[in-house]
Amino acid sequence: MTHTTTDQPTRGASGAVVPVLAFAGIVVAVMQTLLVPVIKDLPQLLGTEPSNATWVLTSTLLSGAVATPIMGRLGDLYGKRRMLVLSLAVMVVGALVSALTSDLLTMIAGRTLQGFAMGAIPLGIGLMRDMLPREKLGSAMALMSSSIGVGGGLALPAAALVAQHMDWHALFYGAAGLGVLSIALTFLVVPESPMRAEGSFDVAGAIGLSAGLVLLLLPITKGSDWGWSSGTTLGLFAASVAVLLLWGVFELRHSAPLVDLRTTARPAVLFTNLASIMVGVSFYVVSLVLPQLLQLPKATGYGLGQSMVTAGLLVAPLGLTMMFTAPVYARLSAKYGPKTTLILGMLIIGIGYGAGLGLMSAAWQSLVIAVVLGAGIGLAYSSLPALIVGAVPASETGAANGLNTLMRSIGTSVSSAVIGMVLANTANHVGGVAVPTMHGFRVSFLIATGAVAVGLVLALLLPRRSRPAEVAQHTQLRASSEEDAVLAGAEEVLRGFRGRVLDAAGGPVARAKVTLIDRRGRQAGATLSAEDGTYALAVPAEGAYVLAAKAAGHGPLASSATHAGDDRAVDLDLALPGETVSA
């Protein structure tokens, strides 16, 4: 069964689209950090062993990792808004299941359903690309990408306040309420995207990827409990490698794969995804270390003796700074490109962790660390979707951003496992209770600094892209200074075709549908022309293509073109026939 791009353009997107989609991302983050304030009490609350109680967190991580690329692909095929609403609806059901139980298995089932909400991030970014004008796209995607950190930072003090004064099940009722509100706002404000990818859903590929991810992430999250050298841990790692290799071979041979591995192997996509893992590692370290340091009693000699709520408030600026960084990112990226802003973000994160090694003796110092790291992580997170969107066809935006979000999840999983092991192995045991040490906190910060250094190298390896101003000049776009600022990296398509859709008199044709068709007759990409008639389409590989264009009131056009597969764009204007046709 195939699906094609609808002929009807998206109805005018209101100014509320961006905050509504960003709110969906914040809801996802709230769901993730919901139980942080009560982690240490979960074994008692659920009447089980600590090793079993960790599954309440692990199950959400695993389901989110599996659901993210799958929901992204389903969004490309059947509609991104539709899949966004479905992701949030499954989360609401899961939250209600968890709210009504204290049984371990039922709680794990509810938390597994909540993990499906992770698909909202790439779906929201895809919707933004499909419907927003260029002057809003850069900062909008930055805000959406940062919303996961914003929600996490804001949710910590709120969740701590609820957990301290109410029954802990109220946390899930609150999450369900936020989910319902997000669904309602999405229906009211966000239009469906007209963009559709060709092909059918790759069920076998989804099963293979799900199995491979579970086999990979399970030993990462449970390795510290099972033992890193145990037969179970090593066996699962080996099985994950075998399954993912077989899955990769299958995807390369499939005509409509779940993940286009050839596109993923492009340097711009590959190095961005690898850098995303490192950003995920660095983000989670501060979330694990600072709350524990702040809440340890002063009697330890290094603990800061703060309450649960106060600790949450001191860490909250991490998310707030990420939110305020989004407009700053848009300006920097417009002038220097998303690669430069990613490098700058990595440098600021490194400075934050390096300085943090000597700033652990007072509560106000934790606040400084949170602000500096928030600025760096905000810039880095904001750069990632622009780099991905600028390197893949419009019809693959959801799946590509889903894979990128998965890479961040793998980074946080690795961070959680490694930092948990470090803190456990360096802890002092007092009265049978493991108390983290300052040495463990500093080693954790050093690990984060190392991850940032690796990420910085990966960012430097990203291919050089023309700056937005250069792209604007090359395509003969006459833009105001405000419009120049919006030609962010997400709109730069160097490896592909670009030009203008014109009418018979040479005037621009806005919102014309331009479809890229490969030599096998399959859709390789699609987009809508901008108000000035410009379009840009990336190509998955070198070869011969047909560009088909049509718009209401004009005859259709098909133009043959060949791309050499290098990093240069082919300029091709598409002049639609003058005769008027019925819509």
C-alpha positions in Angstrom: 0.0 0.0 0.0 1.4 3.4 -1.0 0.7 6.8 0.3 1.5 10.0 -1.6 1.7 13.6 -0.6 -1.7 15.3 -0.4 -2.4 17.9 -2.9 -3.9 20.3 -0.4 -1.4 22.6 1.4 -1.5 23.0 5.1 -3.9 25.6 6.2 -2.4 28.7 7.6 -0.6 27.9 10.8 -1.5 30.2 13.7 1.1 31.8 15.9 0.1 29.4 18.7 1.5 26.3 16.8 5.0 26.7 18.1 4.1 27.0 21.9 1.5 24.2 21.6 4.1 21.8 20.0 6.7 22.9 22.5 4.2 22.3 25.3 3.8 18.7 24.0 7.6 18.3 24.4 7.5 19.7 27.9 4.7 17.2 28.8 7.0 14.4 27.6 9.8 15.6 29.8 7.5 15.8 32.8 6.6 12.2 32.3 10.3 11.3 32.2 11.2 13.1 35.4 8.0 12.3 37.3 9.4 9.8 39.7 12.9 11.4 40.3 11.8 12.8 43.7 10.6 9.3 44.9 13.2 7.1 43.4 14.7 6.1 46.7 11.3 5.3 48.1 10.0 3.1 45.2 11.0 -0.3 46.7 8.9 0.5 49.9 6.0 2.1 47.9 5.8 -0.9 45.6 6.6 -3.6 48.2 9.5 -5.0 46.2 13.3 -5.3 46.0 15.4 -2.2 44.8 16.6 -4.2 41.7 12.9 -4.8 40.7 11.8 -1.3 41.4 14.3 0.1 38.9 12.2 -1.5 36.2 9.7 1.3 36.8 12.2 3.6 35.2 13.9 1.2 32.8 10.6 0.2 31.2 9.8 3.8 30.2 13.3 4.2 28.7 13.1 1.0 26.6 9.6 1.7 25.3 10.5 5.3 24.4 13.6 4.2 22.6 11.6 1.7 20.5 8.7 3.9 19.9 10.6 7.0 18.8 11.8 6.0 15.3 8.7 3.9 14.7 6.3 6.8 15.4 8.5 9.1 13.3 8.1 6.8 10.3 4.4 6.4 10.9 4.1 10.1 11.0 5.9 10.5 7.6 3.4 7.9 6.1 0.1 8.7 7.7 0.3 12.2 9.2 2.5 13.7 11.9 -0.2 15.4 13.9 -2.2 12.1 13.9 0.8 10.2 15.3 1.6 13.0 17.8 -1.9 12.8 19.2 -1.7 9.0 19.3 1.6 9.1 21.2 0.1 11.5 23.8 -3.0 9.4 24.1 -1.1 6.2 24.8 0.9 8.2 27.5 -2.4 9.4 29.1 -3.6 5.8 29.3 -0.3 4.7 30.8 -0.4 7.5 33.4 -3.9 6.5 34.5 -2.9 2.8 34.8 0.0 3.8 37.0 -2.2 6.2 39.0 -4.6 3.4 40.0 -2.1 0.8 41.2 0.7 0.0 43.6 1.3 -3.4 42.1 4.8 -3.7 40.5 3.9 -5.4 37.3 0.9 -3.2 36.6 3.0 -0.1 37.4 5.7 -1.3 34.9 3.0 -1.8 32.3 1.7 1.7 32.8 5.2 3.2 32.7 5.9 1.3 29.5 2.9 2.9 27.8 4.1 6.3 29.0 7.3 5.8 27.1 5.4 6.2 23.8 5.2 9.9 24.4 8.9 10.2 23.4 7.7 10.2 19.8 6.2 13.7 20.3 9.6 15.4 19.9 10.5 14.3 16.4 6.9 14.5 15.2 6.7 18.1 16.5 9.9 19.1 14.7 8.6 17.5 11.5 5.3 19.5 11.7 7.3 22.7 12.2 9.3 22.0 9.1 6.2 21.3 7.0 4.1 24.3 8.0 6.2 27.2 9.4 7.6 30.0 7.3 11.3 30.3 7.2 11.4 33.3 9.5 10.1 31.2 12.4 11.6 27.8 11.7 15.1 28.1 13.2 14.0 29.3 16.7 10.9 27.1 16.6 12.9 23.9 16.1 15.4 25.0 18.7 12.6 25.5 21.3 11.1 22.1 20.4 14.4 20.3 20.7 15.1 22.0 24.0 11.7 21.3 25.5 12.8 18.0 26.8 15.3 19.8 29.1 12.9 22.6 29.8 10.2 20.2 31.0 12.7 18.2 33.0 14.1 21.2 34.8 10.6 22.7 35.6 9.1 19.4 36.6 11.6 18.5 39.3 10.5 21.1 41.9 6.9 20.6 41.0 7.1 16.9 41.3 9.1 17.2 44.6 6.4 19.5 46.0 3.6 17.1 45.1 5.5 14.1 46.4 6.3 15.8 49.7 2.7 16.9 50.5 0.4 14.5 48.7 0.0 10.8 47.8 2.6 9.9 45.2 -0.1 8.6 42.8 -1.1 12.3 42.3 2.0 12.6 40.1 0.4 10.3 37.5 -2.9 12.1 37.7 -1.1 15.3 37.0 0.8 13.9 34.1 -2.5 12.5 32.6 -4.1 15.9 32.9 -1.2 17.6 31.1 -1.4 15.0 28.4 -5.2 15.6 27.9 -4.6 19.3 27.7 -1.8 18.9 25.2 -4.1 16.7 23.0 -6.9 19.2 23.1 -4.6 22.1 22.2 -3.1 20.1 19.4 -6.5 19.4 17.9 -7.5 23.0 18.2 -4.4 24.8 17.0 -2.1 22.4 15.0 -3.1 21.6 11.4 -2.1 18.3 9.8 0.9 18.3 7.5 0.3 17.7 3.8 3.6 15.9 3.5 3.5 12.1 3.0 6.3 9.6 2.3 5.8 7.0 -0.3 5.6 3.3 0.6 4.1 1.2 3.3 5.1 0.7 6.9 8.1 -1.7 7.3 6.7 -4.1 10.0 9.6 -6.5 9.8 12.1 -3.6 10.1 10.2 -2.3 13.2 10.3 -5.7 14.9 14.0 -6.1 14.1 14.9 -2.6 15.4 12.8 -3.0 18.5 14.4 -6.3 19.3 17.9 -4.9 18.7 17.3 -1.8 20.8 15.9 -3.8 23.7 18.8 -6.2 23.6 21.2 -3.2 23.6 19.6 -1.0 26.2 18.7 -3.7 28.6 22.3 -4.5 29.6 23.2 -0.8 29.5 20.5 0.0 32.1 20.8 -3.1 34.2 24.6 -3.9 33.8 25.5 -2.4 37.2 22.9 -4.7 38.9 23.8 -7.8 36.9 27.5 -7.2 36.7 29.2 -5.9 33.6 31.2 -9.1 33.1 28.3 -11.4 33.8 27.1 -13.9 31.1 23.7 -12.2 30.9 25.1 -8.8 30.2 27.7 -9.9 27.7 25.2 -12.3 26.0 22.7 -9.6 25.5 25.3 -7.2 24.1 26.4 -9.9 21.6 22.8 -10.7 20.7 22.1 -7.0 20.1 25.1 -6.7 17.7 23.9 -9.8 15.8 20.3 -8.6 15.6 21.1 -5.0 14.5 23.5 -6.3 11.9 20.9 -8.5 10.4 18.4 -5.7 10.6 20.8 -3.4 8.8 21.2 -5.9 5.9 17.4 -6.2 5.6 16.8 -2.5 5.7 19.4 -1.9 2.9 17.5 -4.4 0.7 14.0 -3.2 1.5 12.3 -0.8 -1.0 10.6 1.2 1.7 12.7 0.8 4.9 11.8 2.0 8.3 15.2 3.8 8.5 17.0 4.8 5.3 20.5 3.7 6.3 22.0 5.2 3.2 20.8 8.6 4.2 21.8 7.9 7.8 25.4 7.1 6.6 25.9 10.6 5.2 28.6 12.4 7.2 26.2 15.2 8.1 23.7 12.8 9.5 26.1 10.2 11.0 28.3 12.7 12.9 25.2 14.6 14.1 23.7 11.4 15.5 27.0 10.4 17.2 27.4 13.8 18.7 23.8 13.5 20.0 24.8 10.5 22.1 27.5 12.6 23.7 25.1 15.5 24.4 22.7 13.0 26.0 25.4 11.7 28.2 26.4 15.2 29.4 22.8 16.3 30.0 22.0 13.4 32.3 25.1 13.6 34.4 24.1 17.0 35.9 20.6 15.7 36.5 21.9 12.8 38.5 24.7 14.5 40.5 23.4 17.9 41.6 20.1 16.8 43.2 22.0 14.2 45.3 24.7 16.6 46.3 22.2 19.2 47.3 20.1 16.8 49.5 22.9 15.0 51.3 23.0 16.1 55.0 25.8 18.5 56.0 26.9 15.9 58.5 28.7 14.1 55.7 31.1 17.0 55.5 30.3 17.8 51.8 26.5 17.5 51.5 24.6 20.8 51.2 21.6 19.8 53.4 18.8 21.1 51.2 15.2 19.9 51.1 13.8 18.0 48.2 11.8 21.0 47.0 14.7 23.4 47.4 17.0 21.1 45.5 14.5 21.0 42.7 14.3 24.8 42.6 18.1 25.1 42.4 18.3 22.7 39.5 15.3 24.2 37.7 17.4 27.0 36.0 19.0 24.2 33.9 15.7 23.9 32.0 14.9 27.6 32.1 18.2 28.6 30.6 17.7 26.0 27.8 14.4 27.6 27.0 15.8 31.2 26.9 18.7 30.0 24.7 16.4 29.1 21.8 16.1 32.7 20.4 19.8 33.2 20.9 20.5 30.0 19.0 18.3 31.3 16.0 20.5 34.4 15.7 23.8 32.6 16.1 22.8 29.9 13.7 21.5 32.4 11.1 24.9 34.1 11.1 27.3 31.2 11.6 25.3 28.0 10.9 24.2 25.2 13.1 27.5 23.4 13.1 29.2 26.4 14.7 26.4 26.7 17.3 26.8 23.0 18.1 30.6 23.5 18.6 29.9 26.5 20.8 27.4 24.6 22.9 29.9 21.8 23.4 32.6 24.2 24.5 30.2 25.9 27.1 29.2 22.5 28.5 32.9 21.6 28.9 33.5 24.9 30.7 30.5 24.2 33.0 31.6 20.8 34.0 35.3 21.8 34.3 34.3 24.7 36.6 31.9 22.5 38.4 34.8 20.4 39.7 35.6 23.3 42.0 32.1 24.6 42.6 30.5 22.0 44.9 30.8 23.6 48.3 27.7 25.8 48.4 24.1 25.8 47.1 24.5 29.0 45.1 27.4 27.3 43.2 25.0 24.6 42.1 22.8 27.3 40.7 25.8 28.7 38.7 26.6 25.2 37.3 23.0 24.7 36.3 22.8 28.0 34.4 26.1 27.5 32.5 25.3 23.9 31.6 21.7 24.9 30.6 23.1 27.5 28.1 25.5 25.0 26.6 23.1 22.1 26.4 20.4 24.4 25.0 22.7 25.5 22.2 23.7 21.9 21.4 20.2 20.5 21.6 18.9 23.3 19.4 21.5 22.7 16.7 20.8 19.0 16.3 17.4 19.1 14.5 18.6 21.9 12.1 21.6 19.7 11.1 19.3 16.7 10.6 16.5 18.5 8.7 19.1 20.2 6.4 20.5 16.8 5.4 17.4 14.7 4.6 14.4 14.9 2.3 11.2 16.5 3.7 9.4 13.2 3.4 11.9 11.6 5.9 11.9 14.4 8.5 9.9 12.4 11.1 11.9 9.2 10.8 15.3 11.0 10.7 14.5 13.2 13.8 13.1 10.1 15.5 16.4 8.4 15.0 18.2 11.4 16.3 16.0 11.5 19.4 16.8 7.8 19.9 20.5 8.7 19.8 20.0 11.1 22.7 18.1 8.5 24.6 20.9 6.0 24.2 23.2 8.8 25.5 21.1 9.3 28.6 20.9 5.5 29.1 24.6 5.1 29.0 25.0 8.1 31.3 22.5 6.6 33.8 24.3 3.2 33.8 27.8 4.5 34.0 27.2 7.3 36.6 25.1 4.9 38.7 28.0 2.4 38.7 30.6 5.1 39.5 28.5 6.5 42.4 27.8 3.0 43.8 31.4 1.9 43.6 32.7 5.0 45.3 30.0 5.2 48.0 30.6 5.0 51.7 28.4 2.4 53.5 27.0 3.8 56.7 24.5 1.6 58.7 23.9 -0.5 55.6 23.1 2.6 53.5 25.2 3.6 50.5 26.1 7.3 50.7 27.6 8.9 47.5 31.0 10.6 48.0 32.5 13.8 46.7 35.0 11.7 44.9 32.2 9.9 43.0 30.6 13.3 42.1 33.9 14.6 40.7 34.6 11.5 38.7 31.1 11.8 37.3 31.8 15.4 36.2 35.1 14.2 34.6 33.2 11.5 32.6 30.8 14.2 31.4 33.8 16.4 30.4 35.3 13.5 28.4 32.0 12.8 26.7 31.8 16.5 25.7 35.4 16.3 24.3 34.4 13.4 22.1 31.3 15.2 21.0 33.3 18.3 20.1 35.6 16.2 17.9 32.5 14.7 16.2 31.0 18.2 15.7 34.3 19.4 14.1 34.1 16.5 11.6 30.7 17.6 10.3 30.9 18.7 6.6 31.2 22.4 6.1 28.0 24.0 4.9 27.6 27.3 3.3 26.4 30.0 5.6 22.7 31.1 5.2 23.8 34.5 3.8 25.8 32.7 1.1 22.9 30.4 0.2 20.6 33.4 0.0 22.9 35.2 -2.4 23.5 32.1 -4.5 19.8 31.5 -5.1 19.2 35.2 -5.8 16.9 35.7 -2.9 16.4 39.3 -1.9 15.7 39.3 1.8 15.5 41.8 4.6 17.9 41.5 7.5 15.1 39.8 9.4 14.6 37.2 6.7 18.4 36.6 6.5 18.2 35.6 10.1 15.8 32.8 9.4 17.8 31.1 6.7 19.1 28.7 9.3 20.9 25.5 8.7 17.6 23.6 8.5 16.8 25.3 5.2 20.3 24.8 3.6 20.1 22.1 1.0 23.5 21.8 -0.7 23.4 18.2 -1.8 20.3 18.3 -4.0 18.2 20.6 -6.2 17.0 24.1 -5.5 15.5 27.0 -7.4 12.2 28.7 -7.9 8.8 27.7 -9.2 7.6 30.3 -11.7 4.5 31.0 -13.7 4.4 31.6 -17.5 5.2 35.3 -17.0 8.2 34.5 -14.8 6.5 35.4 -11.5 6.9 33.2 -8.4 4.3 30.5 -7.6 3.8 30.1 -3.8 2.9 26.7 -2.2 3.4 24.7 -5.3 4.0 21.0 -4.6 7.5 19.9 -5.8 8.1 16.1 -5.8 11.4 14.4 -6.4 11.1 11.0 -8.2 14.1 8.6 -8.5 14.9 6.4 -11.5 12.8 3.5 -10.1 9.7 5.7 -10.0 9.7 6.1 -6.2 9.2 9.4 -4.4 12.6 10.5 -2.9 11.3 13.7 -1.4 8.7 16.4 -1.6 8.2 20.0 -0.5 6.1 23.1 -0.9 7.5 26.2 -2.5 7.8 29.3 -0.3 6.0 32.6 -0.8 8.8 33.8 -3.1 8.5 30.5 -5.1 11.8 29.0 -3.8 12.1 25.3 -3.1 15.0 23.0 -2.0 15.1 19.2 -2.1 18.0 17.0 -0.9 18.9 13.9 -2.9 19.6 10.5 -1.2 22.2 9.5 -3.8 23.7 10.5 -7.2 21.7 9.7 -10.3 18.9 10.7 -12.6 15.7 12.2 -11.1 12.4 13.7 -12.3 11.1 16.9 -10.5 7.3 17.1 -10.8 5.7 20.4 -9.9 2.0 21.4 -9.8 -0.1 24.2 -8.3 -3.7 25.3 -8.4 -4.5 27.3 -11.5 -1.5 26.0 -13.4 -0.7 23.0 -15.5 1.6 20.2 -14.2 5.3 20.1 -15.0 7.9 17.2 -15.1 11.5 18.1 -15.5 14.4 15.6 -15.8 17.7 16.3 -14.0 20.8 14.5 -12.9 22.8 15.0 -9.7 26.4 14.0 -9.3 26.0 13.1 -5.6 28.5 15.6 -4.3 27.9 18.4 -1.8 26.9 20.9 -4.5 23.3 21.9 -5.3 21.9 21.8 -8.8 20.0 25.0 -9.5 16.8 24.3 -11.5 13.9 26.7 -11.9 10.6 25.1 -12.7 8.3 27.1 -15.1 4.7 25.9 -14.9 2.6 26.0 -18.1 0.4 29.1 -18.4 -2.9 27.4 -19.0 -5.4 27.3 -16.2 -6.5 23.9 -15.0 -9.3 22.8 -12.7 -8.2 22.4 -9.1 
